[in-house]
Amino acid sequence: MSSDPTPSAQSSLGADAVDEAIARGLDFDGTPIPPAKLDLYTSVMALEAGRQRSGVSNTMRSRIVRIGAKHIPQDELNQMLINADFAPLKEKEIAFYYGGK
């Protein structure tokens, strides 16, 4: 018997798992994603793709804060940002990501 995860378990792991599922048009459980949901998602993502970016470093920081707040306590994330020479957490980020915790 193999100790490898099943293909369905593998498909729901990692940062690209959702994008891959959307491209296939299938949710992680194998059910089709309704066309109306796919169409709306595609339309909104096309708008985002055309938006002017403010810079790679700003985008990196935004992603770190958005994702890090789900996994890392506020004080620890703030110190990690400072240590990496990013701006510390802003009051509005703290309120949004940590306010209800």
Order of alpha helices (4+ residues) and beta strands (2+ residues): alpha-alpha-alpha-alpha-alpha
